Amino acid sequence: MKVLLRGGQVFLDEQLRRVDLSLVSEGDDSPLVVDMIAEPGQIDPSGYQALDLDGKLVLPGLADVHVHLREPGFSYKETIPTGTAAAARGGFTTVCAMPNLNPAPDTLEELQTQQDDYAARALVEVFPYACLTKGGNGRGELLDYEALATEAVGFSDDGFGVQSETLMGEVMTRVAAAGGIVAQHCEDLELSGDGYINDGEYAKTHGHIGKPGASEWTQLERDLRLVQETGCDYHACHVSTTKSVQLIREAKAKGLPVTAEAAPHYLVLSDDMLQDNGRFRMNPPIRSRADMEAVAGALVDGTIDLVATDHAPHSAQEKDVPLKDAANGVVGLEVSVPVVYTHFVRNGRMTIADFIRVMSTAGRERFKLGGGVIKQGIAADLIVFDPEAVGPVDPTQFLSKGHATPFQGNELYGRVDLTICQGVPVWDPGSLVFSSGSEAEGVVR
Ligand SMILES: [Zn+2]
């Protein structure tokens, strides 16, 4: 197969360049490899299937370091095929899967079983996290981090913060010795109490139980102290408060090995926009306008390193209910690109190079995932992106089994028209690559 991507702008060497790309595979079952990168019109199109990409961008495949694929244990919420199809549709060729599963990957054996499942059933590349403590609920015993580190991309009890300082200190000492990284969901459960949305104006005026920002940042503050003592690599998940941003800024200024992520909803939504529907409920909750602005500003200035979706699908029964009754978590893989593109790139707050950094490179580097470059001689791992496509977010179109998103109905710019993961087209709704009727196993159209 020979494919010519022509007329678009390609992200090469940290900038958009007007070049044509040819992709060639040796047989229909072999991956498409970037064969030539040339000035526009320089590649003779005869023998190629040519895609005219006028006005479109060719970007490296994106990476999301925080997703929940829900298998094993919760396949009624999501499966490996549906979650990774959502990733492909969203422009992500690499995702890191959180371990709050049943059974939880707290032994090397279980982690390997899950790895085999990803290898057999995932459409995009999946790197799994292992648990931080036995059972993954923030209160368990220590694990064999040395063994788990051979397979795990990082360690997390996501959904729960590790409650005991002594336990967390011990965990960090051992994870550091194993050369691993802790990805922590910061939450002091005593401070959270029964709260389920931000402890702010909306909660007060609408009779909801609030969860204070301190439930996040007090634990982050404790952890950063432990990072200083242990030297453990530490990644703060889904940062949501002004104070957390400050703490991370200070930790980085001290040279601590700390990174942080923000999810799309903390970047552009605040609790004055809440509606009494489960699609506005997640943990941590959408915070105040001041918090939102602090988190967004931190993404722009680099204090927060990257965007990760915390894609957390649930069934309609769990989400299409009032806030107080809903499960925590919203889907993100199919909205992250248009949200970040519209709110940060299109309005000039960030460049396209910044976009690639926060949506791909920063996560790939921090978690040693590899990939993320368009380069001659290696398998194509890229997306075709139409920055002018605009429309409302329509969850009925999602490939994820989860449909709950606070962005439902928002008019957003930017659409992924094609995703090629490791040389294999995995999202090709317009039959761009497979117009001749050839089939690749697993391609979503
Ligand atoms: Zn979490």
Residues whose N, C-alpha, C, O or C-beta is under 5 A from the ligand:
A	BS01	ZN	D158 G159 H185 N283
